[in-house]
Amino acid sequence: MNWHELAEAIRPYHEIITALSTGIIAVLTVVLAYVAWRQTRDARILQRAYLDVKFGGIKNNTEGDLVGHVIFQNVGHLPAQEFYWLVRLDSGGRDWSPPKIKILKGESVIPIGSSWPVGSSALGQPQEDPKGLFLYVWGRAEYKDGFRWRKRRTDFCHRYPWEMREPPTGGGVAISKDYAHYHEAGNRAT
């Protein structure tokens, strides 16, 4: 059978073959568009800025008040832009939970792989019985991740047992970051 005979055999089915071919091309186009969308989404997830809020310990300042410390670290692959933050220090029992956050401060950029230590507002030393008392370093970080128009948010709440305080060299009070734990309430990220 030569090409001329094959063309004559197919001619009656020409419209059906064209319709099927067009349908197959349309389905493959949709599949390729879906694959491209997934690859773009996955690349953004892998490449965006990610902020990690690490324990920084608690130390007293020159006035003798306590200051909680955290370290914001960009562990992503893009700078964390329009970075705003709030870091607070409070004391309470095991069932304490952080209040609502209304106002953040600052505006900055955290470059790729960089760390930024931040201190909290000052808190007077608790005079209560150390058993069952905790200090809470809590707050929020908001930033643009490099892709989305909306901001990412990281809420954190670190718990330190007051009974683990130690006098550092030079006097005062400190609680090592080794005693820190994530509190049950107040930790989430978007």
Secondary structure, 3 states (H helix, E strand, C coil): CCHHHHHHHHHHHHHHHHHHHHHHHHHHHHHHHHHHHHHHHHHHHHHCCCEEEEEEEEEECCCCCEEEEEEEEECCCCCEEEEEEEEEEEEECCCCCCCCCCCCEEEEEECCCCEEEEEEEEECCCCCCCCCCEEEEEEEEEEECCCCCCCEEEEEEEEEEHHHCECCCCCCCEECHHHCEECCCCCEEC
